[in-house]
Structures are given as C-alpha cells and as structure tokens.
Amino acid sequence: MKSITLVTKGRNTCEALENQLIELIGDRVNIKSYYIDGRIRNNIADDLIVVSSQIIYHEAKKYMNPASPVIIARRSLNYNEIDKLLDIPSGADVLLVNDLISTSEETVSLLKAMGIDHINYHPYSPEIKEYPKLELAVTPGELELVPDCVKRVIDIKTRNIDVTTLVEILKALDLLDEKANLLSAKYIKDIINMIKKIKRMADANKRISNQLQTIINTVHDGIIALDEKGNLSVFNPVAEEIFGATGSEILGKNIRDDFPKKYMLLIFNKQIGEEQFIKIRDKHIVVNSSLIKEDDKVIGALYTLKDVTEIQRLEEELRRKLRSQENYARYTFDDIAGTSEAIKSTIGLAKKIAVSHSPILIQGESGTGKELFAQAIHNASPRKRGPFVPVNFAALPESLLESELFGYEEGAFTGARKGGMPGLFEQAHGGTIFLDEIGDAPLSFQVRLLRVLQEKQVRRIGSSRMIPIDIRVIAATNKDIKQLIEKGDFRQDLYYRLNVLPLHIPPLRERKQDIFPLAKTFILNFLIGNL
C-alpha cells in the first residue's frame, strides 16, 4: 500500500486536511501527518508529501527528504459554510483570523472572488500586534487564535484541499481512474449543496442573486438549471463553451417548446439523478443532475457538465508513452500474489528498503520472482518517476558487456554506431538499474563494475570523459555468492558493495499456501491475454 505524508502549520489544519484525505483515499493509502507548531520530525520521506501552502513548504523544507516528491496544496473555501457570511450586514467590519497573515489575506481574496464582498475584512494573525479591536471575527477553523476583544465568531471551517490539487494527488498515486468518480461526486455535491443554500436565501435580494451568479460563473464545470416550469434559468460560461451557444439565446427558453438547440435536449432525456455520458461537438461530457427543492417542494432541476475529453486525451497519451518505453517498471507490490506469512514478511521488508537509495541484493532460486520484486521496489521508491533498466548477465555475451553497460563513442570499434551510444548505466540515470544474474558476471568485468559503483561515474568505450550518474542498484542472483567468493569466481568487495540491503525470496515449496493464489493469477492473466 502506498503512503503519503501531510505537513501543515497547526494542529487544527492538520486534522481537518488529514480527515479530507482519509475520506477520499484512506482505504488505499496510508496517511501520516505532521504540523510544524508541534508534531514534526526530521528527514520526512514518503511516496508523496503534501504541504498545506507555499509558505509552510519553505518552513518545512528542512525536515523533508529532498528525494520525496512534493505537492504544494491549493486551498479552497468550505462551500458548505459560506452561507453563514450572508447574514452579516453590508459594510460591517470583521477580523479575518488565520494562523499566518498571508493565509488570512488569501482567504479574503477567495471570499471576494466568490462575491462575498459586502464585508470590510481586516486580516489578522497572532504575529500582528496592532489591529482594530472589533467585536466580530470570521475564521477558517482557527478558533483558538481569535483575540479576546471579539464577542462573536463565525467559523467557516478549515479551508479544504482544492479539487485541482486532489486530482494531482490521485495522479501521483496512480488512483485517478479508481477515485475520479468519488472525487467528482463529492466536489459536485458540495457545489450543489452550496447553491441550494444560497438559492433558499435568495428572497429578491439582488446582492445574494449576484453572489450566486458569481459562484456559478467561477466553477470549472458547466452548470444548467431549469425552473419548475422547464424554463432555463441558469446557463454559465462553461456551459456556453460546451454547447457553442450563448446565454442570451438560451435563457428563458422552455425545453418542451421550440428549443433553438435541439442537441441540448439530450441531457434532459434521462431521469434526474442518473449519471449520463454524452458526446457534444466532439467533446465527451459527463452529466450529473439533481432536483432543486425548497421546503420539500421541487422548484427546479440542476445539471452539472464536466468535459472529460482533454483528460481522456492526456491519459491515452501517457499510456501510449509508457507502453513504448522499454525502461519502464510495470509491476507494483499489488501484483505480487500470495497470502503466506513468508511472502507477506518478504513484501513488508521490501517496502521498507524501497524508500532507501542504498544497493539491494535479491537472492532466491530461479522462478521465485526476483525481477517482479525489483520492479515493485522501484515503483515504491523515490525514484519511481525515473527509468528502470534491467540487465541480464546470463543473456549478454562477455564481448558485449562493456559496450552495452558503459556505452561507446563513434568509431570506438568496428561496427560502432554513428554518433555513439549511451550505455545502460547512463540510461538508468535518475532511476534504478537491475543487475539480474549478477553471479554470472565475469571477474574481468566485476572490477569495472565495482569502480562504477564506488565513483558513480562511467566512461564510454573510446572516450576519456567521465560521465556522472545517479542510480540506485538492485542486483539479483540464484547462486550462492559466498560459495562463488570461496571459489574465487566473485569479488568479495563487490559483494559487500551490493549486499547493503539483502532480500531473500522464499521458494514456493516453503510457502505452499501461495500455490492457489498464484495459479489463480496465472489463469486470469492467460484468459485476459487471449481475449
């Protein structure tokens, strides 16, 4: 199971954002959290680190392992709490309380962008010594920071991680396909709930009407609304772009009458609440709908439209690139079948050593899955975005070893490719090189291999220039290396250089409990491959 670490400034924000992540991906990802004001440790390393803001990133950077990927979260207001501010009289002065003055100012900007601009906001944080002594304060979940002069506090709850950042997190964890619908539903539900609340309060007050329009126009999805008679009452700019129609020619039209855009009627044919997928003007659209009710009376219907064409295009392009890459690790720990304690213990150890950059020596009999483990370790490591380059010493003739691994310059030998060729060590830069069947490496080659591992540099055949490389080495063998050392067939110093983190793969005869899960996996893969 993958894991992520959340880093925030204070405890309240930490707990709120952690709960948000648990709700979305807690069933698939281990989530750890730290906050700078209290619980923090050095050398934080994980599959992904999520930091609550740019400022917190600069403050927490010293605690983080530089090899771990980092996403700096964009934050959005809690839509379910915004309606609390609409009762504040126009022109009222309020303190906007947050843990940092920068986040206070950012919250003010978000509120004004949503049309909540009838209030005079005064950003405040504990670092501010001089501030107006006001009786009313608004805070996104930081109640303990409100100064004593305040008599009334409106808590709009901690700002959530924005949906765009959540999409980035899902992509980074390879969970976008699995969790996209849940994220979309939650995001749309919050918007719908917010619109419902504001709509109930719209009692011919033009200010509230303008705020509603601002919210509708700033969301990233198309929004269409019908009143109880079937007349179009809302048609936001994103909907205009999707349908190629303007609000002026659509608004007020009834879907039962002579509708100007017949193809738009596609979205109204399905039952309310039923998700549908339609194609409009070469765009693939996901449509969700909901009834708008007031005091349990239906007063209209709301449709949200998400254009998934671009997302699909990017995903197809990514998959195409991945399929075309030879240096790509396909397998993760989820692909390793087995329920025995022996294999579970081995997987557990492999996950622990995956986060390190030190060399690994995997030992096990033929057919135990050494390369499967090597690929899974790579995909669970900080280098997972880099290449995974496999080398099989048993399959490479000794005469080709040096040219394949170290590369060569143009004209280095007869038949050398024009322009030269980078070796496999160079190709593995920034990632992992897998030295399979290392026990078959000839002694003459072991000397050069040891020098590369010690100096982290390679020199192509026919060149005098040293090329620095940043690689993680995983070696594997089905032979007893210690016996090879005793016979003089393997260098002891190379063994110690490779065996920093040893991993033994137990043979199937020692874990007979895994025979059925493995057989089931092989049969399913065979059937899928022959469809």
PABA-602967 format. One record per residue (C-alpha): residue in one letter; x, y, z. Coordinates in Angstrom, 1 decimal. Example, Ala and Ser with C-alpha at 12.3 -4.5 7.8 and 13.67 -1.06 7.14 Angstrom:
BEGIN
[kevex a,[12.3,-4.5,7.8]]
[kevex s,[13.7,-1.1,7.1]]
***
This chain:
BEGIN
[kevex m,[0.0,0.0,0.0]]
[kevex k,[1.3,3.4,-0.9]]
[kevex s,[1.6,6.2,1.7]]
[kevex i,[1.6,10.0,1.8]]
[kevex t,[2.7,12.5,4.4]]
[kevex l,[0.7,15.7,5.1]]
[kevex v,[2.6,18.7,6.5]]
[kevex t,[0.8,21.8,7.9]]
[kevex k,[1.5,24.6,10.3]]
[kevex g,[-1.0,24.0,13.1]]
[kevex r,[-2.9,21.0,14.6]]
[kevex n,[-6.4,22.1,13.6]]
[kevex t,[-5.5,22.4,9.9]]
[kevex c,[-3.6,19.2,10.1]]
[kevex e,[-6.5,17.2,11.5]]
[kevex a,[-9.0,18.7,9.0]]
[kevex l,[-6.9,18.1,5.9]]
[kevex e,[-6.0,14.6,7.1]]
[kevex n,[-9.7,13.8,7.5]]
[kevex q,[-10.3,15.1,4.0]]
[kevex l,[-7.6,12.8,2.6]]
[kevex i,[-8.8,9.8,4.6]]
[kevex e,[-12.3,10.3,3.3]]
[kevex l,[-11.1,10.2,-0.3]]
[kevex i,[-8.2,7.7,-0.3]]
[kevex g,[-7.9,6.3,3.2]]
[kevex d,[-8.9,2.8,2.0]]
[kevex r,[-6.0,2.7,-0.4]]
[kevex v,[-3.3,4.8,1.0]]
[kevex n,[-1.6,5.1,4.4]]
[kevex i,[-1.7,8.8,5.6]]
[kevex k,[0.7,10.3,8.0]]
[kevex s,[0.6,13.9,9.2]]
[kevex y,[2.9,16.4,10.9]]
[kevex y,[2.4,20.0,11.9]]
[kevex i,[5.3,22.5,12.4]]
[kevex d,[3.9,24.1,15.6]]
[kevex g,[4.1,20.8,17.4]]
[kevex r,[4.5,17.3,15.9]]
[kevex i,[7.3,17.2,13.4]]
[kevex r,[10.4,15.1,12.7]]
[kevex n,[13.5,15.2,10.5]]
[kevex n,[14.1,13.5,7.2]]
[kevex i,[10.4,13.0,6.3]]
[kevex a,[10.3,10.7,3.3]]
[kevex d,[7.3,9.1,1.6]]
[kevex d,[5.8,8.2,-1.8]]
[kevex l,[4.3,11.7,-1.7]]
[kevex i,[4.5,14.7,0.6]]
[kevex v,[1.6,17.2,0.6]]
[kevex v,[2.3,20.6,2.1]]
[kevex s,[-0.6,22.9,3.1]]
[kevex s,[0.9,26.1,1.5]]
[kevex q,[3.9,27.6,-0.2]]
[kevex i,[5.0,29.4,3.0]]
[kevex i,[4.8,26.2,5.0]]
[kevex y,[6.8,24.4,2.4]]
[kevex h,[9.7,26.9,2.8]]
[kevex e,[9.5,26.5,6.6]]
[kevex a,[9.2,22.6,6.5]]
[kevex k,[11.7,22.0,3.7]]
[kevex k,[14.5,21.4,6.1]]
[kevex y,[12.6,18.5,7.6]]
[kevex m,[11.9,16.7,4.3]]
[kevex n,[13.9,14.2,2.4]]
[kevex p,[14.7,16.0,-0.9]]
[kevex a,[14.2,12.8,-2.9]]
[kevex s,[10.5,12.6,-2.0]]
[kevex p,[8.0,14.2,-4.5]]
[kevex v,[6.2,17.2,-3.1]]
[kevex i,[2.8,18.7,-3.9]]
[kevex i,[2.0,22.2,-2.5]]
[kevex a,[-1.7,22.2,-2.0]]
[kevex r,[-4.0,24.8,-3.4]]
[kevex r,[-6.8,25.5,-0.9]]
[kevex s,[-10.4,26.4,-1.3]]
[kevex l,[-13.1,27.6,1.0]]
[kevex n,[-15.6,25.1,2.5]]
[kevex y,[-18.6,25.7,0.3]]
[kevex n,[-21.0,24.3,2.9]]
[kevex e,[-20.2,27.1,5.4]]
[kevex i,[-20.1,30.2,3.1]]
[kevex d,[-23.8,31.0,3.7]]
[kevex k,[-23.1,32.0,7.3]]
[kevex l,[-21.5,35.1,6.0]]
[kevex l,[-24.5,36.3,4.0]]
[kevex d,[-26.3,37.4,7.2]]
[kevex i,[-23.5,39.9,8.0]]
[kevex p,[-24.7,43.4,7.3]]
[kevex s,[-23.3,45.2,4.3]]
[kevex g,[-20.3,47.3,5.2]]
[kevex a,[-19.6,45.6,8.6]]
[kevex d,[-16.0,45.4,9.8]]
[kevex v,[-14.8,42.0,10.7]]
[kevex l,[-11.4,40.4,11.6]]
[kevex l,[-10.4,37.6,9.3]]
[kevex v,[-8.4,35.3,11.6]]
[kevex n,[-5.9,32.7,10.4]]
[kevex d,[-2.6,31.3,11.5]]
[kevex l,[-0.5,33.4,9.2]]
[kevex i,[-1.2,36.9,7.8]]
[kevex s,[-0.5,35.5,4.3]]
[kevex t,[-3.2,32.9,4.7]]
[kevex s,[-5.6,35.5,6.1]]
[kevex e,[-5.1,37.7,3.1]]
[kevex e,[-5.5,34.7,0.8]]
[kevex t,[-8.8,33.8,2.5]]
[kevex v,[-10.1,37.3,2.0]]
[kevex s,[-9.2,37.2,-1.7]]
[kevex l,[-11.1,33.9,-2.1]]
[kevex l,[-14.2,35.2,-0.4]]
[kevex k,[-14.2,38.4,-2.5]]
[kevex a,[-13.7,36.3,-5.7]]
[kevex m,[-16.8,34.3,-4.7]]
[kevex g,[-18.8,37.5,-4.4]]
[kevex i,[-18.8,37.7,-0.6]]
[kevex d,[-17.5,41.3,-0.9]]
[kevex h,[-20.1,43.2,1.1]]
[kevex i,[-17.9,43.0,4.3]]
[kevex n,[-14.9,45.1,5.2]]
[kevex y,[-12.3,42.4,6.0]]
[kevex h,[-9.3,43.1,8.3]]
[kevex p,[-6.7,40.3,8.0]]
[kevex y,[-5.4,39.1,11.4]]
[kevex s,[-2.9,36.5,12.7]]
[kevex p,[-1.1,36.2,16.1]]
[kevex e,[2.0,37.8,14.5]]
[kevex i,[0.1,41.1,14.1]]
[kevex k,[0.5,43.4,17.1]]
[kevex e,[-1.6,46.3,16.0]]
[kevex y,[-5.1,45.6,14.7]]
[kevex p,[-8.6,47.1,15.1]]
[kevex k,[-10.4,45.8,18.2]]
[kevex l,[-13.5,44.5,16.6]]
[kevex e,[-16.4,42.5,18.1]]
[kevex l,[-17.0,40.2,15.1]]
[kevex a,[-14.5,37.8,13.6]]
[kevex v,[-14.5,35.2,10.8]]
[kevex t,[-12.1,32.3,10.9]]
[kevex p,[-11.5,29.2,8.8]]
[kevex g,[-11.2,26.8,11.7]]
[kevex e,[-8.7,28.7,13.9]]
[kevex l,[-11.0,29.5,16.9]]
[kevex e,[-8.1,29.4,19.4]]
[kevex l,[-6.4,32.3,17.6]]
[kevex v,[-9.3,34.7,17.9]]
[kevex p,[-8.3,37.7,20.1]]
[kevex d,[-10.1,38.4,23.4]]
[kevex c,[-11.8,41.6,22.1]]
[kevex v,[-14.0,39.6,19.8]]
[kevex k,[-17.5,38.8,21.1]]
[kevex r,[-18.9,36.9,18.1]]
[kevex v,[-17.1,34.4,16.0]]
[kevex i,[-18.3,32.9,12.7]]
[kevex d,[-16.3,29.7,11.9]]
[kevex i,[-16.4,28.8,8.2]]
[kevex k,[-14.2,25.7,8.9]]
[kevex t,[-10.7,24.9,7.7]]
[kevex r,[-10.1,25.6,4.1]]
[kevex n,[-10.1,22.3,2.2]]
[kevex i,[-7.5,21.0,-0.3]]
[kevex d,[-8.8,22.2,-3.6]]
[kevex v,[-10.1,19.7,-6.2]]
[kevex t,[-7.3,20.5,-8.6]]
[kevex t,[-4.7,19.5,-6.0]]
[kevex l,[-6.7,16.4,-5.2]]
[kevex v,[-6.6,15.4,-8.9]]
[kevex e,[-2.8,15.9,-8.8]]
[kevex i,[-2.5,13.7,-5.7]]
[kevex l,[-4.6,10.9,-7.3]]
[kevex k,[-2.5,11.1,-10.5]]
[kevex a,[0.7,10.9,-8.4]]
[kevex l,[-0.6,7.8,-6.6]]
[kevex d,[-2.0,6.2,-9.8]]
[kevex l,[-5.5,6.3,-8.3]]
[kevex l,[-7.2,8.8,-10.7]]
[kevex d,[-9.1,6.1,-12.6]]
[kevex e,[-10.3,4.5,-9.4]]
[kevex k,[-11.2,7.6,-7.4]]
[kevex a,[-12.2,10.1,-10.0]]
[kevex n,[-15.9,9.4,-9.7]]
[kevex l,[-15.8,9.7,-5.9]]
[kevex l,[-13.9,13.0,-6.1]]
[kevex s,[-16.2,14.4,-8.8]]
[kevex a,[-19.3,13.4,-6.9]]
[kevex k,[-18.1,14.9,-3.7]]
[kevex y,[-17.0,18.1,-5.5]]
[kevex i,[-20.3,18.5,-7.3]]
[kevex k,[-22.3,17.6,-4.2]]
[kevex d,[-20.6,20.4,-2.3]]
[kevex i,[-21.3,22.9,-5.1]]
[kevex i,[-24.9,21.7,-5.4]]
[kevex n,[-25.4,22.0,-1.6]]
[kevex m,[-23.9,25.4,-1.6]]
[kevex i,[-26.1,26.6,-4.5]]
[kevex k,[-29.2,25.1,-2.7]]
[kevex k,[-28.4,27.0,0.5]]
[kevex i,[-27.9,30.3,-1.4]]
[kevex k,[-30.9,29.8,-3.5]]
[kevex r,[-33.2,29.3,-0.4]]
[kevex m,[-31.9,32.7,0.9]]
[kevex a,[-32.5,34.5,-2.4]]
[kevex d,[-35.6,36.5,-1.4]]
[kevex a,[-35.5,39.0,-4.2]]
[kevex n,[-32.2,40.4,-2.7]]
[kevex k,[-30.2,41.4,-5.6]]
[kevex r,[-26.9,41.2,-3.7]]
[kevex i,[-27.5,37.5,-3.0]]
[kevex s,[-28.5,36.9,-6.6]]
[kevex n,[-25.3,38.4,-7.8]]
[kevex q,[-23.3,36.3,-5.4]]
[kevex l,[-25.0,33.2,-6.7]]
[kevex q,[-24.2,34.2,-10.3]]
[kevex t,[-20.6,34.8,-9.4]]
[kevex i,[-20.2,31.4,-7.9]]
[kevex i,[-21.9,29.7,-10.8]]
[kevex n,[-19.6,31.6,-13.3]]
[kevex t,[-16.4,30.7,-11.5]]
[kevex v,[-16.8,26.9,-11.0]]
[kevex h,[-14.9,24.8,-13.6]]
[kevex d,[-18.0,22.8,-14.7]]
[kevex g,[-20.9,23.7,-16.9]]
[kevex i,[-24.0,24.4,-14.9]]
[kevex i,[-27.5,24.5,-16.3]]
[kevex a,[-30.7,25.0,-14.2]]
[kevex l,[-34.4,24.7,-15.0]]
[kevex d,[-37.2,26.2,-13.0]]
[kevex e,[-40.3,24.2,-12.1]]
[kevex k,[-41.9,25.0,-15.5]]
[kevex g,[-38.9,23.7,-17.5]]
[kevex n,[-37.5,27.1,-18.4]]
[kevex l,[-33.7,27.6,-18.5]]
[kevex s,[-32.8,29.9,-15.6]]
[kevex v,[-29.0,29.3,-15.4]]
[kevex f,[-26.5,28.8,-18.2]]
[kevex n,[-23.0,29.6,-17.1]]
[kevex p,[-20.0,30.4,-19.4]]
[kevex v,[-18.6,26.8,-19.2]]
[kevex a,[-21.9,25.5,-20.5]]
[kevex e,[-21.8,28.2,-23.3]]
[kevex e,[-18.4,26.8,-24.3]]
[kevex i,[-19.5,23.2,-24.2]]
[kevex f,[-22.6,23.8,-26.4]]
[kevex g,[-21.4,26.6,-28.5]]
[kevex a,[-24.4,28.7,-27.5]]
[kevex t,[-24.8,32.0,-25.7]]
[kevex g,[-26.9,32.6,-22.6]]
[kevex s,[-28.9,35.3,-24.4]]
[kevex e,[-30.3,32.8,-27.0]]
[kevex i,[-30.9,30.1,-24.4]]
[kevex l,[-32.1,31.6,-21.1]]
[kevex g,[-35.8,31.7,-20.7]]
[kevex k,[-36.5,29.1,-23.4]]
[kevex n,[-38.7,26.1,-22.4]]
[kevex i,[-37.4,22.6,-23.2]]
[kevex r,[-40.9,21.5,-24.2]]
[kevex d,[-41.3,24.2,-26.8]]
[kevex d,[-39.4,25.1,-30.0]]
[kevex f,[-36.0,24.8,-28.4]]
[kevex p,[-33.2,26.5,-30.5]]
[kevex k,[-30.5,23.9,-29.8]]
[kevex k,[-32.1,20.5,-30.3]]
[kevex y,[-28.9,18.6,-29.4]]
[kevex m,[-29.0,20.1,-26.0]]
[kevex l,[-32.2,18.1,-25.2]]
[kevex l,[-30.0,15.0,-24.9]]
[kevex i,[-29.1,16.0,-21.3]]
[kevex f,[-32.8,16.4,-20.3]]
[kevex n,[-33.9,12.9,-21.6]]
[kevex k,[-32.6,10.9,-18.7]]
[kevex q,[-34.2,10.6,-15.2]]
[kevex i,[-33.0,13.2,-12.7]]
[kevex g,[-30.1,11.8,-10.6]]
[kevex e,[-28.9,9.3,-13.2]]
[kevex e,[-25.4,10.0,-14.4]]
[kevex q,[-25.0,10.0,-18.2]]
[kevex f,[-22.2,10.2,-20.8]]
[kevex i,[-22.9,12.1,-24.0]]
[kevex k,[-20.9,13.4,-26.9]]
[kevex i,[-21.5,17.1,-27.9]]
[kevex r,[-19.5,18.8,-30.6]]
[kevex d,[-16.7,16.1,-30.5]]
[kevex k,[-16.5,16.5,-26.7]]
[kevex h,[-17.2,13.7,-24.2]]
[kevex i,[-19.4,15.1,-21.4]]
[kevex v,[-20.3,13.6,-18.0]]
[kevex v,[-23.7,14.9,-16.9]]
[kevex n,[-25.0,14.8,-13.3]]
[kevex s,[-28.4,16.1,-12.3]]
[kevex s,[-30.2,16.9,-9.1]]
[kevex l,[-33.6,18.2,-8.1]]
[kevex i,[-33.7,21.7,-6.5]]
[kevex k,[-36.1,21.7,-3.6]]
[kevex e,[-37.5,24.3,-1.2]]
[kevex d,[-39.3,23.1,1.9]]
[kevex d,[-39.5,19.7,0.3]]
[kevex k,[-41.2,21.2,-2.8]]
[kevex v,[-39.4,20.7,-6.2]]
[kevex i,[-38.7,24.1,-7.7]]
[kevex g,[-36.4,23.1,-10.5]]
[kevex a,[-33.5,20.9,-11.6]]
[kevex l,[-29.7,21.4,-11.7]]
[kevex y,[-27.4,19.9,-14.3]]
[kevex t,[-23.6,19.9,-14.0]]
[kevex l,[-21.5,19.0,-17.0]]
[kevex k,[-17.8,18.0,-17.0]]
[kevex d,[-15.8,17.9,-20.2]]
[kevex v,[-13.6,14.8,-19.9]]
[kevex t,[-12.2,14.9,-23.5]]
[kevex e,[-8.9,16.5,-22.5]]
[kevex i,[-8.4,14.3,-19.5]]
[kevex q,[-9.0,11.2,-21.7]]
[kevex r,[-6.6,12.6,-24.3]]
[kevex l,[-3.8,13.1,-21.8]]
[kevex e,[-4.4,9.7,-20.2]]
[kevex e,[-4.2,8.0,-23.6]]
[kevex e,[-1.1,9.8,-24.5]]
[kevex l,[0.5,8.8,-21.2]]
[kevex r,[-0.4,5.2,-21.6]]
[kevex r,[0.9,5.2,-25.1]]
[kevex k,[4.3,6.6,-24.0]]
[kevex l,[4.5,4.1,-21.1]]
[kevex r,[3.8,1.2,-23.5]]
[kevex s,[6.5,2.4,-25.8]]
[kevex q,[9.2,2.8,-23.1]]
[kevex e,[11.5,-0.2,-22.7]]
[kevex n,[12.8,1.2,-19.4]]
[kevex y,[9.5,1.1,-17.5]]
[kevex a,[8.7,-1.0,-14.4]]
[kevex r,[5.2,-2.4,-14.9]]
[kevex y,[4.8,-4.2,-11.6]]
[kevex t,[4.0,-3.0,-8.1]]
[kevex f,[3.6,-4.8,-4.7]]
[kevex d,[-0.1,-5.2,-5.5]]
[kevex d,[0.9,-7.5,-8.4]]
[kevex i,[2.6,-10.0,-6.1]]
[kevex a,[0.2,-12.8,-5.3]]
[kevex g,[0.4,-14.8,-2.1]]
[kevex t,[-1.1,-15.0,1.4]]
[kevex s,[1.5,-16.9,3.3]]
[kevex e,[3.4,-15.3,6.2]]
[kevex a,[6.7,-15.9,4.4]]
[kevex i,[5.7,-13.8,1.3]]
[kevex k,[3.9,-11.2,3.4]]
[kevex s,[7.0,-10.8,5.5]]
[kevex t,[9.2,-10.5,2.4]]
[kevex i,[6.9,-7.9,0.9]]
[kevex g,[6.9,-5.9,4.2]]
[kevex l,[10.7,-5.9,4.2]]
[kevex a,[10.9,-4.9,0.5]]
[kevex k,[8.6,-2.0,1.1]]
[kevex k,[10.8,-0.7,4.0]]
[kevex i,[14.0,-0.9,2.0]]
[kevex a,[12.4,0.6,-1.1]]
[kevex v,[12.5,4.1,0.3]]
[kevex s,[16.3,3.9,0.7]]
[kevex h,[18.8,4.8,-2.0]]
[kevex s,[21.2,2.0,-1.0]]
[kevex p,[22.0,-1.0,-3.2]]
[kevex i,[19.9,-4.1,-2.7]]
[kevex l,[20.9,-7.7,-3.3]]
[kevex i,[17.9,-10.0,-4.0]]
[kevex q,[18.7,-13.7,-3.6]]
[kevex g,[16.4,-16.6,-4.5]]
[kevex e,[16.0,-19.7,-6.6]]
[kevex s,[15.0,-19.4,-10.3]]
[kevex g,[11.3,-18.6,-10.8]]
[kevex t,[10.8,-17.0,-7.3]]
[kevex g,[10.0,-13.6,-8.8]]
[kevex k,[13.2,-11.6,-8.3]]
[kevex e,[12.6,-9.2,-11.1]]
[kevex l,[9.0,-8.8,-10.0]]
[kevex f,[10.2,-7.7,-6.6]]
[kevex a,[12.8,-5.4,-8.2]]
[kevex q,[10.2,-3.6,-10.3]]
[kevex a,[7.9,-3.3,-7.3]]
[kevex i,[10.7,-1.9,-5.1]]
[kevex h,[11.5,0.7,-7.9]]
[kevex n,[7.8,1.7,-8.1]]
[kevex a,[7.6,2.2,-4.3]]
[kevex s,[10.9,4.2,-4.2]]
[kevex p,[11.6,7.9,-4.5]]
[kevex r,[13.0,7.1,-8.0]]
[kevex k,[9.7,5.7,-9.3]]
[kevex r,[9.4,8.5,-11.9]]
[kevex g,[12.8,7.6,-13.3]]
[kevex p,[13.7,4.7,-15.6]]
[kevex f,[14.0,1.1,-14.6]]
[kevex v,[16.8,-0.5,-16.7]]
[kevex p,[17.1,-4.3,-16.5]]
[kevex v,[20.4,-6.1,-17.4]]
[kevex n,[20.7,-9.9,-17.5]]
[kevex f,[24.3,-11.0,-17.3]]
[kevex a,[23.4,-14.6,-18.2]]
[kevex a,[21.9,-13.4,-21.5]]
[kevex l,[24.7,-11.0,-22.5]]
[kevex p,[27.9,-12.3,-24.2]]
[kevex e,[31.1,-11.2,-22.3]]
[kevex s,[32.3,-9.5,-25.5]]
[kevex l,[29.2,-7.1,-25.4]]
[kevex l,[29.1,-6.4,-21.7]]
[kevex e,[31.2,-3.3,-21.6]]
[kevex s,[29.7,-1.7,-24.7]]
[kevex e,[26.1,-2.4,-23.5]]
[kevex l,[26.6,-1.2,-19.9]]
[kevex f,[29.1,1.6,-20.4]]
[kevex g,[28.3,2.7,-24.0]]
[kevex y,[30.7,3.8,-26.6]]
[kevex e,[31.8,6.7,-28.8]]
[kevex e,[31.6,6.9,-32.5]]
[kevex g,[34.4,4.9,-34.1]]
[kevex a,[35.4,3.1,-30.9]]
[kevex f,[35.4,-0.2,-32.6]]
[kevex t,[34.4,-1.8,-35.9]]
[kevex g,[30.6,-1.7,-36.3]]
[kevex a,[30.2,1.1,-33.7]]
[kevex r,[27.0,3.1,-34.3]]
[kevex k,[27.4,6.5,-35.8]]
[kevex g,[27.2,9.1,-33.1]]
[kevex g,[28.0,6.5,-30.4]]
[kevex m,[25.5,5.1,-27.9]]
[kevex p,[24.9,5.7,-24.2]]
[kevex g,[25.3,2.6,-22.0]]
[kevex l,[22.6,1.1,-19.8]]
[kevex f,[24.1,2.9,-16.7]]
[kevex e,[23.6,6.3,-18.4]]
[kevex q,[20.1,5.3,-19.5]]
[kevex a,[19.3,4.5,-15.8]]
[kevex h,[20.3,8.0,-14.6]]
[kevex g,[17.8,9.2,-12.1]]
[kevex g,[16.3,5.8,-11.7]]
[kevex t,[17.2,2.1,-11.0]]
[kevex i,[19.4,-0.3,-12.8]]
[kevex f,[18.6,-4.0,-12.2]]
[kevex l,[21.6,-6.3,-12.5]]
[kevex d,[20.0,-9.7,-12.9]]
[kevex e,[22.0,-12.9,-12.6]]
[kevex i,[24.9,-10.9,-11.1]]
[kevex g,[26.5,-14.2,-10.2]]
[kevex d,[27.2,-14.8,-13.9]]
[kevex a,[29.2,-11.6,-14.3]]
[kevex p,[32.8,-12.5,-15.4]]
[kevex l,[35.6,-11.5,-13.0]]
[kevex s,[37.2,-9.2,-15.5]]
[kevex f,[34.0,-7.2,-15.7]]
[kevex q,[33.5,-7.2,-11.9]]
[kevex v,[36.5,-4.8,-11.5]]
[kevex r,[34.9,-2.1,-13.7]]
[kevex l,[31.5,-2.6,-12.2]]
[kevex l,[32.9,-2.1,-8.7]]
[kevex r,[34.6,1.1,-9.8]]
[kevex v,[31.4,2.5,-11.3]]
[kevex l,[29.5,1.7,-8.0]]
[kevex q,[32.2,3.4,-5.9]]
[kevex e,[32.8,6.5,-8.1]]
[kevex k,[29.3,6.9,-9.5]]
[kevex q,[30.8,7.7,-12.9]]
[kevex v,[31.1,5.9,-16.2]]
[kevex r,[33.4,6.3,-19.1]]
[kevex r,[32.3,5.2,-22.6]]
[kevex i,[34.5,3.0,-24.6]]
[kevex g,[36.7,5.2,-26.8]]
[kevex s,[36.3,8.2,-24.6]]
[kevex s,[38.4,9.9,-21.9]]
[kevex r,[35.4,11.8,-20.4]]
[kevex m,[33.9,10.7,-17.1]]
[kevex i,[30.1,10.9,-17.0]]
[kevex p,[28.4,11.3,-13.6]]
[kevex i,[25.4,9.0,-12.9]]
[kevex d,[22.8,9.0,-10.2]]
[kevex i,[21.4,5.5,-10.0]]
[kevex r,[20.0,3.0,-7.5]]
[kevex v,[21.4,-0.5,-8.0]]
[kevex i,[19.3,-3.6,-7.4]]
[kevex a,[21.2,-6.9,-8.1]]
[kevex a,[19.7,-10.4,-8.1]]
[kevex t,[21.1,-13.9,-8.3]]
[kevex n,[20.0,-17.5,-7.9]]
[kevex k,[23.5,-18.6,-6.9]]
[kevex d,[25.3,-18.8,-3.5]]
[kevex i,[27.6,-15.7,-3.8]]
[kevex k,[29.6,-16.7,-0.7]]
[kevex q,[30.5,-20.1,-2.4]]
[kevex l,[31.5,-18.2,-5.5]]
[kevex i,[33.7,-16.0,-3.4]]
[kevex e,[35.4,-19.0,-1.8]]
[kevex k,[36.0,-20.4,-5.3]]
[kevex g,[37.4,-17.1,-6.5]]
[kevex d,[34.7,-16.6,-9.0]]
[kevex f,[33.2,-13.4,-7.4]]
[kevex r,[34.9,-10.4,-5.8]]
[kevex q,[34.3,-10.1,-2.1]]
[kevex d,[34.5,-6.3,-2.2]]
[kevex l,[31.8,-6.2,-4.9]]
[kevex y,[29.6,-8.5,-2.8]]
[kevex y,[29.8,-6.1,0.2]]
[kevex r,[29.1,-3.2,-2.1]]
[kevex l,[25.9,-4.8,-3.5]]
[kevex n,[24.7,-6.6,-0.3]]
[kevex v,[24.0,-3.4,1.7]]
[kevex l,[20.3,-4.3,1.9]]
[kevex p,[19.8,-8.0,1.4]]
[kevex l,[16.4,-9.5,0.4]]
[kevex h,[15.7,-13.3,0.2]]
[kevex i,[12.8,-14.5,-1.8]]
[kevex p,[11.4,-17.8,-0.4]]
[kevex p,[10.8,-20.7,-2.9]]
[kevex l,[7.3,-21.9,-3.4]]
[kevex r,[8.0,-25.2,-1.6]]
[kevex e,[8.4,-23.1,1.6]]
[kevex r,[5.1,-21.4,1.1]]
[kevex k,[2.7,-23.9,-0.3]]
[kevex q,[-0.2,-21.8,0.9]]
[kevex d,[0.5,-19.5,-2.1]]
[kevex i,[0.1,-22.1,-4.8]]
[kevex f,[-3.7,-21.5,-5.2]]
[kevex p,[-3.4,-17.6,-5.3]]
[kevex l,[-0.6,-17.9,-7.8]]
[kevex a,[-2.4,-20.4,-10.0]]
[kevex k,[-5.5,-18.2,-10.0]]
[kevex t,[-3.4,-15.1,-11.0]]
[kevex f,[-1.7,-17.0,-13.9]]
[kevex i,[-5.0,-18.3,-15.2]]
[kevex l,[-6.6,-14.9,-15.1]]
[kevex n,[-3.6,-13.3,-16.9]]
[kevex f,[-3.8,-16.1,-19.5]]
[kevex l,[-7.5,-15.5,-20.1]]
[kevex i,[-7.2,-11.7,-20.3]]
[kevex g,[-4.2,-12.1,-22.7]]
[kevex n,[-6.3,-14.2,-25.0]]
[kevex l,[-9.4,-12.1,-25.1]]
***
